[in-house]
Structures are given as structure tokens and as C-alpha cells.
């Protein structure tokens, strides 16, 4: 996410990592025990085709960080699928 632009700032509160420009656009939780990186993107989930096991709407679910679209990255293929959404979150900030 740092590679998206020179204006990306990284903040590391206790429970997650936040990536921001003017506002936070993505928050990440890293869970090495279950081998998953969970990202919360500031994107309207109704504008994305949700996919079981990869993306879900967390608008009404409490979580650390900012964002209404949750992505679960378990493989490099998941990371590749997430790239356009990460770019969209970055540009939307």
C-alpha cells in the first residue's frame, strides 16, 4: 500500500496498521496464527461484487480500524485480486 503513492502514511495503533492520505483508506490486521491478512477498505460494499471467503460487507459489524469492505487475503492470488480494490480505496481518499 505504501507503493500506491508517495503521500501514503502508515500509522500503527495497538491492534491494526492504518494506511492514510488525507484520511485512512485501508486498515490491516495481520493474524499469523491463521495465516490471513484482513484488510478493511474505505469503499462502499454495495459497489463491489462480494465473494465468499474473500470479501464481505462489515458496515454494521464492529472491527478495529476504518472501512466498510473487508478483504481476507490468504494466498498471493487473493492479494492480486485485491490490487484494483486497494487502488480504488487509495484514489477515493
C-alpha positions in Angstrom: 0.0 0.0 0.0 2.9 2.3 0.6 3.8 1.8 -3.1 0.4 3.3 -4.2 1.8 6.8 -3.8 4.4 9.0 -2.0 1.7 10.6 0.1 0.7 7.3 1.9 1.3 7.5 5.7 1.5 4.4 7.9 0.2 4.5 11.5 0.4 1.6 13.9 -2.1 1.7 16.7 -2.1 -1.3 19.1 -4.5 -3.7 17.1 -4.0 -2.8 13.4 -2.0 -0.9 10.8 -3.6 2.1 9.2 -2.7 3.5 5.8 -3.8 7.0 5.0 -3.5 10.0 2.7 -5.8 12.8 3.9 -8.0 10.2 5.6 -7.5 6.5 6.4 -8.2 4.4 3.3 -7.2 1.0 4.4 -6.6 -0.8 7.7 -4.9 -4.1 8.1 -5.0 -6.8 10.7 -2.3 -9.5 10.4 -3.1 -12.8 12.0 0.0 -15.1 11.6 -1.7 -17.9 13.6 -4.4 -18.4 11.0 -2.2 -17.2 8.1 -4.5 -14.4 7.0 -4.2 -10.7 6.4 -7.5 -8.9 6.9 -7.9 -5.5 5.2 -10.7 -3.0 5.8 -11.1 -0.7 2.8 -13.0 2.6 2.7 -15.1 1.5 -0.2 -18.9 1.3 -0.4 -19.5 -2.5 -0.3 -22.6 -2.2 -2.5 -20.4 -1.2 -5.4 -18.4 -4.4 -5.3 -19.3 -8.0 -6.2 -18.8 -9.8 -2.9 -17.1 -13.2 -3.0 -17.5 -15.8 -0.1 -14.2 -16.2 1.7 -12.6 -13.1 0.1 -14.8 -10.1 0.6 -17.7 -9.1 2.8 -19.7 -6.1 3.9 -18.9 -5.1 7.5 -20.9 -1.9 7.6 -22.9 -2.9 10.6 -20.2 -5.1 12.2 -17.7 -3.7 14.7 -14.0 -4.0 14.0 -10.7 -2.2 14.6 -9.8 0.5 12.1 -11.7 2.1 9.3 -13.6 0.8 6.3 -16.8 -1.0 5.3 -15.4 -3.6 2.9 -13.4 -6.5 4.5 -11.0 -8.5 2.4 -9.4 -11.7 3.6 -6.0 -12.4 2.0 -4.9 -16.0 2.4 -2.9 -16.5 -0.9 -1.0 -14.5 -3.4 -3.9 -14.9 -5.8 -6.1 -13.1 -3.1 -3.5 -10.3 -3.0 -3.6 -10.0 -6.8 -7.4 -9.8 -6.7 -7.3 -7.1 -4.0 -5.0 -4.8 -6.0 -7.7 -3.0 -8.0 -9.7 -2.5 -4.8 -6.7 -1.2 -3.0 -6.1 1.3 -5.8 -9.7 2.3 -5.7 -9.6 2.9 -1.9 -6.4 4.9 -2.3 -7.9 7.1 -5.1 -11.1 7.6 -3.1 -9.4 9.3 -0.2 
